[in-house]
Amino acid sequence: MKKIVQIRYRFFNDLYKSIDLISEELLEDSYPKEIPTKRYCIIDETQKNEELISTEAPGVEVYMSREAAEKEAKEF
């Protein structure tokens, strides 16, 4: 299966395609102990349109930089 690098917003153990997908109520209840962070993720190409992916899903990897994610994706 082909892997791709995609920017996602990590919030707890979830990766959101857009920060706008995180409910306002959830954000308010969790702030300041948890805030969404932009991450570079390796995911299966079939998951690229999914709005929400768990960080614990098989084959999902999360990186702080695009370079690290792209380097790892090339090794697949």
LUMGUTOR-632348 format. One record per residue: x negated, y, z negated of N, C-alpha, C, CB in turn; residue in one letter; residue number from 1. Coordinates in nm, 3 decimals. Each point is the difference from the previous one (the first is absolute). Glycine has a CB too. Layout:
BEGIN
{{X Y Z} {X Y Z} {X Y Z} {X Y Z} "a" NUM};
...
This chain:
BEGIN
{{-0.084 -0.118 0.000} {0.084 0.118 0.000} {-0.089 0.124 0.000} {0.185 -0.124 -0.122} "m" 1};
{{-0.147 0.223 0.201} {-0.080 0.122 0.012} {0.020 0.090 -0.122} {0.018 -0.014 0.251} "k" 2};
{{-0.130 0.068 -0.301} {0.001 0.091 -0.115} {-0.020 0.143 0.050} {-0.091 -0.183 -0.153} "k" 3};
{{0.155 0.278 0.085} {-0.017 0.141 0.033} {-0.027 0.079 -0.127} {0.152 -0.025 0.200} "i" 4};
{{-0.207 0.145 -0.183} {-0.021 0.092 -0.112} {0.110 0.105 0.009} {-0.255 -0.039 -0.005} "v" 5};
{{0.321 0.063 -0.106} {0.108 0.097 -0.004} {-0.006 0.079 -0.130} {0.144 -0.149 0.145} "q" 6};
{{-0.116 0.277 -0.138} {0.007 0.083 -0.121} {0.132 -0.030 -0.069} {-0.145 0.183 0.103} "i" 7};
{{0.136 -0.208 -0.232} {0.117 -0.025 -0.084} {-0.017 0.076 -0.131} {0.038 -0.231 0.105} "r" 8};
{{0.071 0.249 -0.176} {-0.004 0.066 -0.130} {0.023 -0.104 -0.108} {0.083 0.218 0.098} "y" 9};
{{-0.185 -0.238 -0.180} {0.009 -0.099 -0.107} {0.066 0.062 -0.122} {-0.206 -0.118 0.087} "r" 10};
{{0.306 0.048 -0.136} {0.070 0.042 -0.121} {0.029 -0.126 -0.077} {0.103 0.207 0.110} "f" 11};
{{-0.169 -0.223 -0.225} {-0.001 -0.125 -0.076} {-0.053 -0.110 0.092} {0.196 0.074 -0.147} "f" 12};
{{-0.123 -0.183 0.167} {-0.047 -0.110 0.084} {0.066 -0.002 0.137} {-0.042 -0.131 -0.206} "n" 13};
{{0.089 0.247 0.249} {0.068 0.008 0.129} {-0.072 0.097 0.092} {0.218 -0.056 -0.109} "d" 14};
{{-0.206 0.030 0.239} {-0.057 0.086 0.103} {0.114 0.052 0.086} {-0.219 -0.129 0.000} "l" 15};
{{0.238 0.259 -0.005} {0.109 0.063 0.075} {-0.052 0.060 0.130} {0.121 0.049 -0.215} "y" 16};
{{-0.044 -0.063 0.321} {-0.040 0.054 0.129} {-0.005 0.153 -0.004} {0.101 -0.201 0.115} "k" 17};
{{-0.014 0.261 -0.193} {0.005 0.144 -0.015} {0.024 0.034 -0.147} {0.086 0.028 0.238} "s" 18};
{{-0.143 0.080 -0.281} {0.021 0.042 -0.139} {0.147 0.035 -0.025} {-0.238 0.085 -0.010} "i" 19};
{{0.308 -0.045 0.115} {0.142 0.035 -0.012} {0.089 -0.120 -0.031} {-0.042 0.185 0.159} "d" 20};
{{-0.009 -0.304 -0.143} {0.078 -0.121 -0.026} {0.007 -0.035 -0.149} {-0.066 -0.082 0.225} "l" 21};
{{-0.019 0.145 -0.304} {0.002 -0.024 -0.145} {0.109 0.087 -0.059} {-0.250 -0.055 -0.007} "i" 22};
{{0.341 -0.006 -0.065} {0.114 0.077 -0.053} {-0.048 0.107 -0.098} {0.148 -0.201 0.029} "s" 23};
{{-0.081 0.313 -0.024} {-0.032 0.112 -0.088} {0.013 -0.041 -0.147} {0.078 0.161 0.177} "e" 24};
{{0.022 -0.240 -0.206} {0.023 -0.045 -0.138} {-0.117 -0.086 -0.049} {0.248 0.005 0.040} "e" 25};
{{-0.295 -0.095 0.045} {-0.113 -0.085 -0.037} {-0.126 0.084 -0.021} {0.101 -0.190 0.129} "l" 26};
{{-0.122 0.288 -0.044} {-0.116 0.088 -0.015} {0.005 0.077 -0.131} {-0.012 0.021 0.249} "l" 27};
{{0.128 0.034 -0.280} {0.015 0.078 -0.122} {-0.017 -0.085 -0.125} {0.153 0.153 0.123} "e" 28};
{{-0.099 -0.274 -0.120} {-0.011 -0.089 -0.116} {-0.143 -0.048 -0.024} {0.235 -0.072 0.043} "d" 29};
{{-0.316 0.069 0.061} {-0.135 -0.055 -0.010} {-0.109 0.104 -0.019} {0.080 -0.183 0.140} "s" 30};
{{-0.051 0.307 -0.107} {-0.100 0.105 -0.011} {-0.023 0.036 -0.147} {0.066 0.088 0.226} "y" 31};
{{-0.183 -0.066 -0.274} {-0.129 0.007 0.068} {-0.081 -0.130 -0.006} {0.000 0.240 -0.053} "p" 32};
{{0.057 -0.346 -0.008} {-0.081 -0.122 -0.014} {-0.027 -0.070 0.133} {0.097 -0.027 -0.225} "k" 33};
{{-0.015 0.053 0.325} {-0.021 -0.059 0.132} {0.040 0.102 0.105} {0.041 -0.234 -0.087} "e" 34};
{{-0.131 0.254 0.184} {0.031 0.088 0.112} {-0.035 -0.073 0.129} {-0.042 0.208 -0.141} "i" 35};
{{0.114 -0.181 0.249} {-0.032 -0.064 0.128} {-0.138 0.042 0.050} {0.246 -0.008 0.056} "p" 36};
{{-0.319 -0.085 -0.001} {-0.132 0.030 0.055} {-0.009 -0.051 0.143} {-0.102 -0.010 -0.230} "t" 37};
{{0.040 0.088 0.315} {-0.019 -0.037 0.140} {-0.109 -0.105 0.009} {0.075 0.229 0.078} "k" 38};
{{-0.046 -0.340 -0.009} {-0.095 -0.110 0.014} {-0.001 -0.050 0.145} {0.035 -0.066 -0.242} "r" 39};
{{-0.143 0.002 0.277} {-0.014 -0.061 0.131} {0.016 -0.150 -0.019} {-0.155 0.185 0.086} "y" 40};
{{0.251 -0.242 -0.016} {0.037 -0.138 -0.025} {-0.019 -0.086 0.124} {0.163 0.078 -0.171} "c" 41};
{{-0.208 -0.199 0.147} {-0.004 -0.100 0.105} {0.126 -0.084 -0.017} {-0.258 -0.005 0.010} "i" 42};
{{0.338 0.000 0.097} {0.124 -0.076 -0.002} {0.013 -0.078 0.130} {0.110 0.171 -0.152} "i" 43};
{{-0.020 -0.267 0.155} {0.030 -0.069 0.124} {0.071 0.096 0.093} {0.015 -0.224 -0.119} "d" 44};
{{-0.042 0.214 0.246} {0.063 0.089 0.098} {0.153 -0.009 -0.007} {-0.202 -0.025 0.149} "e" 45};
{{0.253 -0.091 -0.185} {0.146 -0.018 -0.009} {0.062 0.081 -0.114} {-0.029 -0.228 0.095} "t" 46};
{{-0.054 0.278 -0.189} {0.051 0.077 -0.114} {-0.007 0.150 0.021} {-0.071 -0.186 -0.145} "q" 47};
{{0.021 0.231 0.259} {-0.028 0.143 0.018} {0.123 0.089 -0.010} {-0.188 -0.068 0.143} "k" 48};
{{0.306 0.017 -0.116} {0.121 0.083 -0.008} {0.077 -0.016 -0.131} {0.015 -0.016 0.246} "n" 49};
{{-0.061 -0.073 -0.332} {0.067 -0.019 -0.128} {-0.023 0.122 -0.089} {-0.027 -0.251 0.019} "e" 50};
{{0.132 0.297 -0.084} {-0.009 0.119 -0.085} {-0.073 -0.028 -0.130} {0.210 0.082 0.100} "e" 51};
{{-0.202 -0.206 -0.149} {-0.057 -0.035 -0.129} {-0.067 -0.136 0.008} {0.175 0.137 -0.118} "l" 52};
{{-0.299 -0.143 0.070} {-0.076 -0.125 -0.005} {-0.063 -0.011 -0.138} {-0.047 0.005 0.252} "i" 53};
{{0.050 -0.120 -0.310} {-0.063 -0.022 -0.129} {-0.151 -0.013 0.018} {0.210 -0.112 -0.087} "s" 54};
{{-0.285 0.165 -0.008} {-0.146 -0.018 0.004} {-0.037 -0.146 -0.023} {-0.031 0.235 -0.082} "t" 55};
{{0.125 -0.312 0.030} {-0.026 -0.140 -0.029} {0.043 -0.094 0.114} {0.029 0.055 -0.241} "e" 56};
{{0.020 0.003 0.350} {0.041 -0.082 0.115} {-0.124 -0.064 0.062} {0.201 0.151 0.043} "a" 57};
{{-0.186 -0.273 0.008} {-0.115 -0.068 0.062} {-0.057 0.082 0.116} {0.098 -0.222 -0.067} "p" 58};
{{-0.229 0.234 0.071} {-0.068 0.067 0.109} {-0.007 0.151 -0.010} {0.073 -0.186 0.135} "g" 59};
{{-0.016 0.245 -0.239} {-0.002 0.145 -0.017} {-0.123 0.039 -0.082} {0.253 0.013 0.015} "v" 60};
{{-0.329 0.082 0.037} {-0.116 0.050 -0.072} {0.005 0.152 -0.002} {-0.137 -0.202 0.066} "e" 61};
{{0.093 0.262 -0.175} {0.010 0.145 -0.019} {-0.139 0.058 -0.022} {0.232 -0.025 -0.096} "v" 62};
{{-0.261 0.137 0.166} {-0.130 0.066 -0.009} {0.017 0.149 -0.022} {-0.100 -0.176 0.148} "y" 63};
{{-0.002 0.238 -0.203} {0.002 0.144 -0.026} {-0.040 0.080 0.124} {-0.053 -0.045 -0.240} "m" 64};
{{-0.023 -0.015 0.332} {-0.045 0.074 0.118} {0.035 -0.075 0.128} {-0.187 0.099 -0.135} "s" 65};
{{0.207 -0.022 0.241} {0.030 -0.059 0.131} {-0.118 -0.085 0.048} {0.151 0.197 0.056} "r" 66};
{{-0.271 -0.148 -0.080} {-0.119 -0.072 0.047} {-0.008 -0.139 -0.062} {-0.119 0.219 0.028} "e" 67};
{{0.142 -0.230 -0.157} {-0.006 -0.130 -0.067} {0.108 -0.093 0.053} {-0.093 0.110 -0.205} "a" 68};
{{0.213 -0.058 0.226} {0.110 -0.081 0.049} {-0.028 -0.047 0.143} {0.160 0.125 -0.148} "a" 69};
{{-0.209 -0.036 0.233} {-0.028 -0.037 0.139} {-0.114 -0.101 0.008} {0.080 0.226 0.074} "e" 70};
{{-0.180 -0.210 -0.157} {-0.112 -0.095 -0.001} {0.050 -0.140 -0.038} {-0.160 0.187 -0.061} "k" 71};
{{0.244 -0.193 -0.042} {0.053 -0.129 -0.044} {0.096 -0.059 0.105} {-0.022 0.075 -0.240} "e" 72};
{{0.101 0.007 0.303} {0.096 -0.047 0.102} {-0.073 -0.062 0.119} {0.163 0.178 -0.070} "a" 73};
{{-0.279 -0.124 0.106} {-0.078 -0.053 0.112} {-0.050 -0.140 -0.029} {-0.067 0.232 0.059} "k" 74};
{{0.049 -0.264 -0.186} {-0.051 -0.131 -0.038} {0.104 -0.109 0.012} {-0.157 0.113 -0.152} "e" 75};
{{0.284 -0.073 0.164} {0.106 -0.101 0.013} {-0.004 -0.063 0.133} {0.141 0.122 -0.157} "f" 76};
